Amino acid sequence: MGEGEEMNKILVLNCGSSSIKYKLFGADFRVLLGGKVERIGEKGTAIAHQKGDRALKREIAVKNHRQGIALMLDMLRDREWGAIRNAGEISAVGHRVVHGGQLAKTALVSGAVLDYLKSFEMLAPLHNPHNIAGIIETKKLMPRVPQVMVFDTEFHQSMPPKAYMYGLPYHFYDKYAIRKYGFHGISHKYVAQRAAEILGRGRPNLITCHLGAGSSITAVKAGKSVDTSMGLTPLEGVMMGTRTGDIDAAAAQYLVKRYGFEYDELFEIMNNKSGLLGISGVSKDVRVIEGKARKGNGRCGLALDMFCYRIAKYIGAYAAALGKVDAIVFTAGIGENSPQVRKRICSYLEIFGVRVDARKNAKAVKKEADISAKGAKVRVLVVPTDEELMIAKEAAGMAEGRK
């Protein structure tokens, strides 16, 4: 390995409330290693680390994110399990940041940008505070390495005003920046680019469906996002694992005034106790819900019906917005792994020329596939997402541009 290759490594970090996911990329964006520090600040903190086909898991006391990042760096430098001798071999660290507000592109970490992000932390309370905490601690531990923020909202900055504006008085946008921002943009961008390669078309019209614990649908016209289902926060849009998705805002006022709920209490319910979990009453995990629905659990059946129906409605709306659809793309945990969900969603879409091959669909689990039926007017693709790779490429580009 040459000196240039040794120096050309990109570290990707995704910091959550009690976890740190990491992946180290080498030359040509090959994955060198990766892992996760989980249950930070809790009893039984663990690190799960993988290098090639070898895996290591151990429990170790980690009180906070700084200790977690230090532990990760120790693993990266470990003679047996690591891939670097020192932090100087890392040319950039790419951080996933869920809400970037009106920042239109990937940015280097600076005090001004962090202050701006902190000003609207409450719009993504489950993500941004922890993303920012991870950035601050990483910068302290790796002060000479460029730190790059890649925003989940960035891909959606191409939406036109007719898509991102709400029907509030205009000054709510002008003065308070109340608008649709959209999320999962890193994933939507990756699968849109990969789908274009599969289709052999440079700029196809696509409807990308990121279906997981959080779910969102995006209309992609000629490579750019022109509309997406999530809004000012990740709460808007289709029903999700624990989130309501679209709901009449007056429901909150009614529950507060008539039944004495607190707004914060309702926000907690709408974000963490609703969706598939709230309707089924048993789980947010589609695998569990599908199993119980097959055994006759009516609420689990209803949860699946609602989930698939609402996704199909968004796809139908975006088909109208695009005018022409070359392919529908399924990705993320549910989109990649549930043939039943894909089948149910596509059954609503035959009016648009969508038809799925049952055998291809059943086999398409955790792998890339074209599951369209022969002669279908609209292709249906399954494309496993790779957000870390997209972040690594964005971070590398920013680091190179900085030199």
N, C-alpha and C positions, 0 to 999 in steps of 0.2 A: 504493500500500500504506500503510495507516494505521499509526500508532505502536503500537497494541495488537497488530496482526497481526505487526509486526516483532519484538516481544518474545516472541511466543507460539510459540517453536520448541523442539522436543524432539530431543535427540541420543541415539541408541541405540548402545551399544558392546557388542561381544562379543570379549573378549580371549582368544586361545589361546596356546599355548606359543611360537609364532613368528609370530603374525599378530594383526592388529586389524581386525575388520570394523566398519564404521560406516554409519549412515544418519541423515540429518537430515530431520525432519518439520516442516512448517509448519502454518498454520491448517487446521482440518478434517482434520488428519493426512495432508495431501498430502506425497508424497515430493519433497523439494527436490533432494537429491543423495545419493550413497552411494559406498562403495568399500571397498578392502581394502589394508592394508599387510601384505605377506607376506614370509616368509624373514627375519624380524628376527634380527639377530645373525649372519647368514650372508652369504656372498659372493653378490652379485646381488640384494640386497634390492630389492623393487619396490613401487610404489604403483599400483593400478588404481583410477581415479576416474571416476565417471560423473555427469553433470548433464544431465537430459533425455535426448535421443537422441545426445548427444555424449560420447565417451569419451577418456580420457587415460591413458597408461601410461608410466611412466618408472622407471629404476633409480636408486637413491640409497642412500648408506651410512646404515644405521640400526642402531646397536649394541644398543639395548634398548627396552623398552616406552615409557619416558619420551620418548625421541627419536621413536618412532613416533607417539605421541599428539600431540607438538608438531608433527610434520609434517602430521598430519591437520588440526590446528587451522589451520595455515598455509593448507591447501587450502580449508578452510571460509571463511577470510577473503579468499581470492584474488579480485581484481576480476573476472576472467574466469570462474573455475571455482567460486567460492564462492557463499555465500548470506547471509553475515552480515558486519557491519563489526567486531564485537567479541564476546567471550564473553558480555557482558551481555545480548545478544539471546536467549540460550538460557535458557529457564525451568527446565529440568531435564535431567539426563543419566540415562538408564536403562541399567543394567548387567545383563546376563544373568549369573546365578550358577547353576551346575548343581546343587550340593547345598546346600540350606538347612537340613538337619537337621530339627529340630522347630519351626523358625520357621513359623508358620502364615499369614503374610501378607507382602506387599511391605513393605520397610523402608528408611528413610533410613540412609545410611552413618553409622556411629558407631564409636568405638573399641571399645565393648563388643561390638557385633555382629561386627566384624571379628575380634576375639579368639575369639569363639565359633566362627566359621567356620574359623579356623585350627586349632582344637582337633581337627577331624576331616578335615583336608585329605587324609589318606591314603585316605579312602573314595571320593574322586573325584580321584585323582592326575593324571589327564590334563587336568583342567579347573579345579578350584577354585583351585589355587595361582596360575594364570595369570589367572583372573577377578579374584582379590583383588589381584594385582600391578597390573592395569590400573586398578582402582578407586583404589588408593592414589596412583598417578601422576597420574590424571585430577584427583583432589582437590587435589593439589599445584599443578597447572597452572590449575585453575579453582576456586579456593577459595571463591568467593562463589556458585557455582551449586549448587543442591541436587542431591546424588548419590543415586540411588534404586536399590536392589537388587531385582531381580525373579527369583524362584527357580523353577527347573524342577521342584522338589519341591512347590511350594505347592499346585497344583491337586489333588494327591493327599492332602492333609491331611484330606480329608473321608472317607477310607476308614475303615470300622469296624474294631475290633480283630480280628474274626475273619478279616479280609483282610490286615491288616498285621503281625500277630504271627507269629513263628516258633515251632515246637514245641520250643524250648529251655526249660530251667527258667525260671520267670517272672522271677527276679531278673536274668537276662541283659538283659531289657528294662528292668526297673525301675532297675537300677544302671548298665548300660552303654549303654542306648538302642539295643540291637540289635533292629531291626525293618525291615520293608519301608518304603521312602520313595517309590520310584518316580521317574521322570525324564521328560523331554520334555513336562513339564506345560504349558509355555507353548504348545507346538504343539497338544497334545490339547485344551486349552481353546479355542484359536482355532477349530480345525476343528469342534469340537462346537457352538460358537455359530453358526458359519456354516451347518452342516448343519441346525440347528434353523430357521434362516431359509429355507433351500431347501425343507425339508419343510413349512414353514408351521405348525409346532407349537412351542409355547413351551418345553416340557421333554420332548423325546423320549428314548427309551432307545436308546443308540448303542454300537457297538463301534468305536473309533477306532484305526486302524493306522498308526502313524508308522514307515515303512519306509525306512531309509537306511543309511548306514555304521553307525549305531547304530539299533536297531529296538526298538519297544515297542508293546504292545497295551493298551488301556484300556477298561474297562467304565464307561460313563457312564449313570447313572440319574437322570432328571429334572434334567439339567444338572450333576450332581456325579459326580466320580470315586469309584467304590465298589470298584474293584480295578484293578491294573495289573501288567504282567509283570516290570518291573525291580524290584530289591529294595533291600537295604541299600546296594548300589552299582549302577552301570550294567551289571554283568557278568551278573546274573541275567536269566532270561527266554528269549526266542526266540534262535536262532542269528543272529549278525550278521555284519558285514563281516569283522571280525578277532576277535570275541569268541565264546567257546564258547556263551554262554547257559547254560541249566540243565545242571548236571553233578553227579554224586555227589561230595560233599565228600571221601569216603574215597579217591577216586582220587588226590588230592594227597598224602595220608598214605602211600598205597601207593608212589607214585613217589619220595617222599622216603626212605622206609625201605628199599625194595627196590632202587632204582636210583641213589640218591645225589643226586637233584635237590635244589636249594635252594628254599625256599618262594617267595622273591622271583623266582627264575628261572621257576617255574611260573606265578606271577601275571603275569609279563611275557608268557609264552606264551599264557595264557588270554585276556589282554586284547588282544594285538597280533599274534599269529601263528596264531590259530585261526579258527573260523567259516568263511565262504565262502572266505577265502584259504587257510586250513589244509587244508580238504577238497579244494578244486579244485587247489591247488598252483600256480595261475597268477595269480590276481588276487582282490581283494576287490570289484571292480567288476562288478556284475550284467551290464552290457552286454557286457563281455569274456567272461564265463562263458557267457552265453546264446549268443554267437556260436560259441564253441568246442564247446558242447554240441550245437549244430545240426550240427557237422562230425564228431560222433561221439566226442568226448572224454568218456569214462565218468565220470571224477572230477568234471568240470564238471556233468554231468547229475546225479550224486549230490548235489553241493552244492546245486543248485536244488531237487531233490526234498526234501532235508532242510529247507531254508529254508522252503519253502511248506508242507510237512506240519506243521512245528512251529508255524507261525503259525496254521494252520487248527485245530490242537488247542487253542490258547489261545482262539480265537474261539468254538469249541464250548463250552469251559468257561465263558466269560463269558456266552454265551447262556443257559446253565443258571442262572448267578448272577443274571441280570437277569430271567429269566422270560419277558419279551417283548422282542423286538428290532425297532425301527422301521427302522434302517439300519446298514449297515457302511460305514465311511468310510476311504478310502485316502488317504494323504498322504506328503509328503517325497520325497526323490530317487527311490527305487524305486517307492513307492506311486503317485506322480504320473506316472511315465514308463515303467513296464513293464507293458504289457497282458498279456504272457505270465505274469508273476508273479501278477497279479490273477486271471487265468483259472485258473491252477493252484490257487490258494488257494480260490477260490469253487467249484471242482469238488468239493471235499470237503464242501461245506456245503448241498447240495441237500436234505438231510434237514430243514433248518430253513426251507426255502422260498426259498433263495437261488438265483436264476438270472440269468445275465449275458447281455446282448445282444452278440453277437460283433462286430457292426459298430460299435456305440457304444463298446465297450471299445477296439477298435483305434484309433479316432479320438481317444480321451481321452488325450492326451499334453500335459503342461504346461498343462492348462486344466481348469476346473471342468466336471464332467459328471455326469449320472445315467446309469449304464451298466446299469441293471436291465432285464431282459427283461420284456416285456408280461405282466402277470398275476402277477409275482413277489410273494411275500408279504413279503419283506424287501427294502427298497431298497438299492442299492449305489451309493455316491457317490465321486467323485474330487474332492477339495478341496485345491488348492494351499495349503500352510501359509504363514503370514505372522507369524513369531515377532517380528520387529522391530516390526510394527504393534501387536501385543499388548503388548509391552514399553513402547512409546511411550504407549499409553493408560494403562497402569498407572502409569508415571512421572508423567504429567500429572495423574492423579488424586491421587497422593501429594503432588505439589508444590502443587496447589491447596488440599488439605486442610491443608497446613503453614502457609499464609498466614493 
